[in-house]
Every structure is written in C-alpha cells, then in structure tokens.
Amino acid sequence: MNPILRNILAFIIGWLGGSAVNMGLVQVGHTIFPIEGIEPSNMEALATVMPTLGFEYFVFPFLAHALGTLVGVIIAGWVAVSHKMKVSLGVGGFFLLGGLAVNYMLPGPIWFAVADILIAYIPMAWFGGRIAQGLTHKQD
C-alpha cells in the first residue's frame, strides 16, 4: 500500500479506536456515577448541571479523554508506515480539538478544564507516540 495512504489510514483508524475507548469510558462513568434526573445524552441538561458536580463525576471523563487519546495515538503510530510521531501527534491534536469543543459545550469547573486540556491530550499523544515508535509490525 502507498505509504501516504497507509499513514492517512493510520490516522483514521487511530481516531476511531481512541474514540471507541473514550465513549466506552464515558458510558462506564455514567453507569458508576449516574447524575440523578439527567439523561446523559441531553446536552442542555448536562451543561446546566456540570458546574455543580463533585470531583467523582469528572474522573471518568478525564480518564476517557486521556486513555482514548493514548490508545488512539498508539494505534495510529503502530499502523503508520513512516512519521510515526507526526501521525501520533496529529491524532492527539485532533483529540485536543474535540476536548476544547467539549469543554466549551459542557463547561465544568475550571480545575477540570485546565487539567483536561493540559494533561489529557498532548502529553498523552507524545507518550503514545514514543510507545508507537518502539512497536513494529509486519510490513506489507
């Protein structure tokens, strides 16, 4: 397969894999820490209640963002033929944009937004990229 196409495919597969981990952890969080009277799919209700929630309600969203990014980046870097760190950081940047959007649409406490934006995306992308650089796969 053409290396450029393979790297584009790596980006897409990494994004999808990381998104699946993210969504799965968010669902687990809603199961373990349900918000009474709020349907998790109701964005307006969530946006209203988010600033009033305690620390425990933000553990799974943070883990979802950090581990979703990490897994997605590792997958992308593993599938990529070349430029593993660039592909990995690209996926991390894409997740960062999503994180900025979510923190804007569902404003929570400032401490969460700061921790989420500063720790869950680019540091995880760099760490995952380093892991991916050490991984090898059978060449086509």
C-alpha positions in Angstrom: 0.0 0.0 0.0 1.1 3.5 -0.7 2.9 4.9 2.4 0.9 8.2 2.3 -2.4 6.3 2.1 -1.3 4.0 4.8 -0.5 7.0 7.1 -3.8 8.6 6.4 -5.5 5.2 7.2 -3.4 5.0 10.4 -4.7 8.5 11.4 -8.4 7.4 10.8 -8.0 4.1 12.5 -6.3 5.7 15.5 -9.0 8.3 15.8 -11.8 5.7 15.6 -10.1 3.4 18.1 -9.4 6.2 20.5 -13.0 7.5 20.1 -14.3 4.0 20.9 -12.2 3.9 24.1 -13.4 7.4 25.0 -17.1 6.7 24.5 -16.8 3.4 26.4 -15.2 5.0 29.4 -17.8 7.8 29.4 -20.6 5.2 29.4 -18.9 3.4 32.3 -18.7 6.6 34.2 -22.4 7.3 33.7 -23.1 3.9 35.0 -20.9 4.1 38.1 -21.8 7.8 38.8 -25.2 8.5 37.4 -26.4 12.0 37.6 -29.9 11.9 39.2 -32.6 13.2 36.9 -30.3 13.8 33.9 -30.2 11.8 30.7 -26.5 11.5 29.6 -27.5 12.3 26.0 -29.3 15.6 27.0 -26.5 18.1 26.3 -28.5 21.1 27.6 -29.3 19.4 30.9 -25.7 18.3 31.3 -24.4 21.8 30.5 -26.7 23.2 33.3 -25.6 20.7 35.9 -21.9 20.3 35.1 -20.6 23.2 37.2 -22.3 21.9 40.3 -21.0 18.3 40.2 -18.4 16.9 42.5 -14.9 15.6 41.7 -16.1 12.0 41.3 -18.2 12.9 38.3 -15.1 14.1 36.4 -12.8 11.1 37.0 -14.2 9.0 34.1 -14.4 12.0 31.6 -10.7 12.7 32.3 -9.8 9.0 32.0 -11.9 8.8 28.8 -10.0 11.8 27.3 -6.6 10.7 28.4 -6.8 7.0 27.7 -8.8 7.5 24.5 -6.1 9.8 23.2 -3.3 7.4 24.4 -4.9 4.3 22.8 -5.8 6.2 19.6 -2.2 7.5 19.2 -0.6 4.2 19.8 -2.9 2.5 17.2 -2.1 5.3 14.7 1.6 5.1 15.3 1.6 1.3 15.1 -0.3 1.3 11.7 1.7 4.2 10.3 4.5 3.2 7.9 6.6 6.4 8.5 6.5 9.6 10.5 5.0 7.7 13.5 5.4 10.6 15.9 3.9 13.1 13.5 0.9 10.8 12.8 0.6 10.2 16.6 0.8 13.9 17.4 -1.7 14.6 14.7 -4.2 12.3 16.2 -3.5 13.8 19.6 -4.1 17.3 18.2 -7.4 16.1 16.7 -8.5 14.8 20.2 -7.4 18.1 21.7 -9.7 20.0 19.3 -12.5 17.7 20.4 -11.6 18.3 24.0 -11.7 22.1 23.6 -15.1 21.7 21.9 -16.5 19.6 24.7 -15.2 21.9 27.4 -16.9 24.7 25.6 -20.2 22.9 25.1 -20.3 21.4 28.6 -18.5 23.9 30.8 -17.5 22.2 34.0 -15.3 23.5 36.9 -12.2 25.5 35.8 -9.9 23.0 37.5 -11.3 20.2 35.3 -11.0 22.2 32.1 -7.4 23.1 32.9 -6.3 19.6 33.9 -8.2 18.1 30.9 -6.7 20.4 28.3 -3.1 20.4 29.8 -2.7 16.7 30.6 -5.2 14.5 28.7 -4.2 15.3 25.1 -0.7 16.5 24.0 1.2 14.8 26.8 -0.7 11.5 26.2 -0.1 12.0 22.4 3.6 12.4 23.0 3.8 9.4 25.4 1.8 7.2 23.0 3.9 8.3 20.1 7.0 7.2 21.9 5.4 3.9 22.6 4.4 3.5 19.0 7.9 4.3 17.8 9.0 1.2 19.6 6.3 -1.0 18.1 6.9 -2.9 14.9 4.5 -4.7 12.6 4.8 -7.0 9.7 5.4 -4.9 6.5 3.2 -5.4 3.5 
